[in-house]
Amino acid sequence: MTTVGIVTGAGRGMGLACARRLADQVDRLLLVDRDEATVTAAAKDLSATGQGAVVEPFVLDVTDAAGLAGLAARVGELGTLRAVAHAAGISPTMADWRRIFTVDLVGTALLARTLRPLATEGTALVCFASMAPLLGGTDPDPAVDAVLDDPLDEGFLDRVHEAVGPGVDTGIAYAWAKRGVHRFVQREAVRIGPLGARVCSVSPGLIDTPQGRQESASHPGTERLLRQTPLGRQGRSEDVAAAVAFLLSSEAGFLSGIDLLVDGGVCAAVRTRAGRT
């Protein structure tokens, strides 16, 4: 049986780091990214390392339903879906609030829905979320959560705007979208569990990537969070990739529907400090 893995956002940063780890866990590995030059170069470099998997680039925007159908068809041609690391996403400085919801939450739901028919015993997915909704600003709101829980609804973005309010900006959108990913993973675990398949999310903290550096430059509060991080440093892409590799491995075979926070302890520090004030 040929096992197949998928990594989205695989051209650089945490996605590429995940691809390096996943290459040892599957027979065939599809690197997915919307940037053809970047993902082709990544596939070439990873192939040159001689790691176990045969690596193939796949150019795709994860919000493109037709393109996702093509990805699923390619997996079916190659073998059995074993592992998916869905790292593709955008952050607050990269787009407007509608695009952030579309890529980070709707794209996640589209990918999961498209791959669901391929899920079988031993299939595992990890969806990238964020520590952002855990740091405040997205206090539980039943009205908003009800909208987030239906990201494939035709009027989803208009419903989000109505529920969150006219003050929605890119930072708020990012936090709510990632809260939506947390909630989506819980529901998806219930859907695919009877098939013997699993899904979890991972929530990175301050990670030193090109995208992370772009955000840090635009948000002075990032430096404050770094000072509060108990481990005293930013994370590396490899730190997150190691966590993802574990969640996708058979050693995590009884983990599903959970979020793994990879933040160096900063959320714990913020919560502890808030509890003392």
C-alpha positions as CSV (number, residue, x, y, z in Angstrom):
1,M,0.0,0.0,0.0
2,T,1.5,3.4,-1.1
3,T,0.9,6.0,1.6
4,V,0.4,9.7,0.5
5,G,1.0,12.8,2.5
6,I,0.0,16.4,1.8
7,V,1.5,19.6,3.1
8,T,-0.1,22.9,2.2
9,G,1.7,26.2,2.4
10,A,4.8,24.1,1.8
11,G,6.9,26.6,-0.1
12,R,8.6,28.1,3.0
13,G,8.4,28.6,6.8
14,M,6.5,26.2,8.9
15,G,4.9,24.4,5.9
16,L,8.4,23.6,4.5
17,A,9.6,22.4,7.9
18,C,6.6,20.1,8.1
19,A,7.3,18.8,4.7
20,R,10.9,17.9,5.8
21,R,9.5,15.9,8.7
22,L,6.6,14.3,6.8
23,A,9.0,13.0,4.1
24,D,10.0,10.3,6.5
25,Q,6.4,9.2,7.3
26,V,4.9,8.6,3.8
27,D,5.8,7.1,0.4
28,R,4.6,10.0,-1.7
29,L,4.5,13.6,-0.6
30,L,2.5,16.4,-2.3
31,L,3.8,19.9,-1.6
32,V,1.0,22.3,-2.1
33,D,1.4,26.1,-2.5
34,R,-0.1,28.8,-4.6
35,D,3.4,30.1,-5.6
36,E,4.6,27.8,-8.4
37,A,8.3,28.9,-8.3
38,T,8.5,28.5,-4.5
39,V,6.9,25.1,-4.2
40,T,8.8,23.7,-7.2
41,A,12.1,24.8,-5.7
42,A,11.0,23.3,-2.3
43,A,10.2,20.0,-3.9
44,K,13.5,19.9,-5.8
45,D,15.5,20.7,-2.7
46,L,13.6,18.1,-0.6
47,S,14.0,15.5,-3.3
48,A,17.8,16.2,-3.3
49,T,18.1,15.2,0.3
50,G,17.3,11.6,-0.5
51,Q,14.6,11.3,2.2
52,G,12.2,8.4,1.9
53,A,9.2,10.0,0.1
54,V,8.9,10.7,-3.6
55,V,8.1,14.5,-3.6
56,E,5.9,16.2,-6.0
57,P,4.9,19.9,-6.2
58,F,1.2,20.8,-6.6
59,V,0.3,24.4,-7.4
60,L,-3.0,25.3,-5.7
61,D,-4.8,28.1,-3.9
62,V,-6.6,26.3,-1.0
63,T,-9.8,28.4,-1.6
64,D,-10.2,27.0,-5.1
65,A,-12.7,24.2,-4.9
66,A,-11.9,22.9,-8.4
67,G,-8.2,22.9,-7.7
68,L,-8.9,21.0,-4.4
69,A,-10.8,18.4,-6.4
70,G,-7.8,18.0,-8.6
71,L,-5.6,17.5,-5.5
72,A,-7.9,14.8,-4.2
73,A,-7.9,13.0,-7.5
74,R,-4.1,13.1,-7.5
75,V,-4.0,11.5,-4.1
76,G,-6.4,8.8,-5.3
77,E,-4.1,8.1,-8.2
78,L,-1.0,7.8,-6.0
79,G,-2.3,5.6,-3.1
80,T,-3.9,5.9,0.3
81,L,-4.1,9.2,2.2
82,R,-2.1,8.9,5.3
83,A,-1.2,12.4,6.6
84,V,-2.1,16.1,5.9
85,A,-0.4,19.1,7.4
86,H,-2.5,22.1,6.5
87,A,-0.1,25.0,7.1
88,A,-1.4,27.4,4.4
89,G,-2.8,30.6,5.7
90,I,-2.4,34.3,5.9
91,S,-2.0,36.8,8.8
92,P,-3.4,40.3,9.5
93,T,-0.9,42.3,7.4
94,M,-1.4,40.2,4.3
95,A,-5.0,40.9,3.3
96,D,-8.3,42.4,4.2
97,W,-10.6,40.8,6.7
98,R,-12.7,39.0,4.2
99,R,-9.7,37.3,2.6
100,I,-8.4,36.3,6.0
101,F,-11.6,34.5,6.8
102,T,-11.7,33.0,3.3
103,V,-8.2,31.6,3.4
104,D,-7.8,30.7,7.1
105,L,-11.2,29.2,7.9
106,V,-13.2,28.7,4.7
107,G,-10.1,27.2,3.0
108,T,-9.6,24.8,5.9
109,A,-13.2,23.6,5.7
110,L,-13.0,23.2,1.9
111,L,-9.8,21.2,2.1
112,A,-11.2,18.9,4.8
113,R,-14.5,18.4,3.0
114,T,-12.7,17.6,-0.3
115,L,-10.4,15.1,1.4
116,R,-13.0,13.5,3.6
117,P,-13.9,10.8,1.1
118,L,-10.3,9.7,1.1
119,A,-10.1,9.3,4.9
120,T,-9.6,5.8,6.1
121,E,-8.1,3.9,9.0
122,G,-4.9,5.6,10.0
123,T,-5.5,8.9,8.1
124,A,-4.5,12.0,10.2
125,L,-4.8,15.7,9.6
126,V,-3.4,18.7,11.4
127,C,-4.8,22.1,10.7
128,F,-2.9,25.2,11.6
129,A,-4.7,27.6,14.0
130,S,-3.0,30.2,16.2
131,M,-2.6,31.3,19.8
132,A,-4.3,34.6,18.8
133,P,-7.8,33.6,20.0
134,L,-6.4,32.3,23.2
135,L,-4.9,35.7,24.2
136,G,-8.2,37.6,24.4
137,G,-10.2,39.7,22.0
138,T,-12.4,36.8,21.0
139,D,-14.3,36.1,24.2
140,P,-16.9,33.3,23.6
141,D,-20.0,34.7,21.9
142,P,-22.7,32.2,21.0
143,A,-23.9,34.4,18.0
144,V,-20.4,34.6,16.5
145,D,-19.6,30.9,17.2
146,A,-22.8,29.9,15.5
147,V,-21.6,31.7,12.3
148,L,-18.1,30.3,12.6
149,D,-19.5,26.8,12.8
150,D,-20.8,27.0,9.3
151,P,-17.9,28.4,7.2
152,L,-19.2,26.8,3.9
153,D,-22.5,28.7,4.1
154,E,-23.0,30.7,0.9
155,G,-23.5,33.9,2.9
156,F,-20.8,33.2,5.5
157,L,-18.8,36.5,5.2
158,D,-21.9,38.7,5.4
159,R,-23.1,36.7,8.4
160,V,-19.6,37.2,10.0
161,H,-19.8,40.9,9.5
162,E,-23.3,41.1,11.0
163,A,-22.3,38.9,14.1
164,V,-18.8,40.5,14.8
165,G,-19.9,44.0,14.0
166,P,-18.8,46.8,11.7
167,G,-15.5,47.3,13.6
168,V,-14.1,44.0,12.3
169,D,-10.5,44.6,11.3
170,T,-7.8,42.3,10.1
171,G,-6.5,41.5,13.6
172,I,-9.9,40.7,14.9
173,A,-10.7,38.7,11.7
174,Y,-7.5,36.6,12.2
175,A,-8.3,35.8,15.8
176,W,-11.9,34.8,15.0
177,A,-10.9,32.8,11.9
178,K,-8.5,30.8,14.0
179,R,-11.1,30.3,16.7
180,G,-13.2,28.9,13.9
181,V,-10.4,26.5,13.0
182,H,-10.3,25.3,16.6
183,R,-14.0,24.6,16.6
184,F,-14.0,23.1,13.1
185,V,-11.4,20.5,14.1
186,Q,-13.6,19.4,17.0
187,R,-16.6,18.8,14.7
188,E,-14.4,17.2,12.0
189,A,-13.0,14.7,14.6
190,V,-16.6,13.5,15.2
191,R,-17.3,13.2,11.5
192,I,-14.2,11.2,10.5
193,G,-13.6,9.3,13.7
194,P,-15.9,6.3,12.7
195,L,-13.6,5.9,9.7
196,G,-10.6,5.4,11.9
197,A,-9.3,8.8,10.9
198,R,-8.1,11.7,13.2
199,V,-7.8,15.4,13.0
200,C,-6.1,17.9,15.4
201,S,-5.1,21.5,15.3
202,V,-1.8,23.2,16.2
203,S,-1.6,26.7,17.5
204,P,1.9,28.3,17.0
205,G,3.0,31.2,19.2
206,L,5.7,33.6,18.2
207,I,7.6,31.8,15.5
208,D,10.6,33.1,13.6
209,T,9.4,32.9,10.0
210,P,9.2,35.5,7.1
211,Q,5.5,35.8,7.8
212,G,6.1,36.1,11.5
213,R,8.7,38.8,11.1
214,Q,6.3,40.8,8.8
215,E,3.7,40.7,11.6
216,S,6.2,41.6,14.3
217,A,7.3,44.7,12.4
218,S,3.7,45.9,12.3
219,H,2.7,45.1,15.8
220,P,4.8,46.6,18.7
221,G,3.0,44.4,21.2
222,T,4.9,41.4,19.8
223,E,8.0,42.4,21.6
224,R,6.1,42.6,24.9
225,L,4.8,39.0,24.3
226,L,8.3,37.9,23.6
227,R,9.5,39.3,26.9
228,Q,6.7,37.4,28.6
229,T,7.6,34.1,27.0
230,P,8.9,31.8,29.8
231,L,11.3,30.0,27.5
232,G,12.8,33.4,26.6
233,R,12.9,33.0,22.8
234,Q,10.9,32.9,19.7
235,G,10.0,29.5,18.3
236,R,11.5,28.0,15.3
237,S,9.6,26.4,12.3
238,E,11.2,23.1,13.4
239,D,9.6,23.4,16.8
240,V,6.2,23.5,15.3
241,A,7.0,20.8,12.7
242,A,8.1,18.5,15.4
243,A,4.7,18.9,17.1
244,V,2.9,18.3,13.8
245,A,5.0,15.3,13.1
246,F,4.0,13.8,16.4
247,L,0.3,14.5,15.9
248,L,0.4,12.8,12.5
249,S,2.3,9.8,13.7
250,S,0.9,6.5,15.0
251,E,2.2,7.4,18.5
252,A,-0.6,10.0,18.6
253,G,-3.2,7.4,17.5
254,F,-5.7,8.2,20.3
255,L,-5.5,12.0,19.9
256,S,-8.3,13.7,17.9
257,G,-10.3,16.8,18.1
258,I,-7.7,18.6,20.3
259,D,-5.5,21.7,19.9
260,L,-1.8,21.6,20.6
261,L,-0.4,25.0,21.7
262,V,3.2,25.5,20.7
263,D,4.0,28.9,22.2
264,G,6.9,28.6,24.6
265,G,4.5,29.1,27.5
266,V,3.5,32.7,26.7
267,C,-0.3,32.0,26.9
268,A,0.3,30.5,30.3
269,A,2.3,33.6,31.4
270,V,-0.4,36.0,30.1
271,R,-3.2,34.1,31.8
272,T,-1.3,33.8,35.1
273,R,-0.6,37.5,35.1
274,A,-4.2,38.4,34.3
275,G,-5.3,36.1,37.1
276,R,-3.2,38.1,39.6
277,T,-4.6,41.6,38.5
